[in-house]
């Protein structure tokens, strides 16, 4: 898989959109001064598209599948 083809995957597009929405919601004033909750919510949502992109860049089908499995977690 070449490095840019992951950007055409629906799962990558939707997980990126989810990340933007989670960042927007977790930046809300309703959370008050809580800084731990936004971090705990943001970290996994960034992990999904990041693992897909990293796996695609690895150049190895075996590594790509391994990173896809990581993104499922």
PEGIFEN-V621862 format. One record per residue. RES is the residue in one letter. PHI is phi in whole degrees, -180 to 180 (NA if undefined). NEAR is the number of other ideal C-beta (glycine too) atoms within 10 Angstrom. Layout:
((RES,PHI,NEAR) (RES,PHI,NEAR))
This chain:
((X,NA,14) (X,-82,8) (X,-63,11) (X,-98,10) (X,-68,10) (X,-64,21) (X,-67,13) (X,-90,8) (X,-75,16) (X,-61,7) (X,-64,14) (X,-68,20) (X,-60,13) (X,-70,12) (X,-69,19) (X,-68,18) (X,-62,11) (X,-60,14) (X,-60,18) (X,-62,10) (X,-67,11) (X,-64,16) (X,-61,14) (X,-63,9) (X,-69,12) (X,-80,17) (X,-94,10) (X,-68,9) (X,-68,5) (X,-64,7) (X,-80,14) (X,65,8) (X,-92,4) (X,-68,11) (X,-106,9) (X,-78,8) (X,-59,11) (X,-58,16) (X,-61,10) (X,-66,11) (X,-86,14) (X,-75,15) (X,-56,9) (X,-69,12) (X,-71,18) (X,-78,15) (X,-63,15) (X,-63,20) (X,-67,22) (X,-65,17) (X,-66,20) (X,-63,22) (X,-65,19) (X,-65,16) (X,-64,23) (X,-65,21) (X,-77,15) (X,-67,16) (X,81,11) (X,-118,11) (X,-57,10) (X,-65,9) (X,-65,14) (X,-59,18) (X,-65,12) (X,-64,14) (X,-67,21) (X,-62,16) (X,-65,11) (X,-61,15) (X,-67,19) (X,-68,9) (X,-70,8))
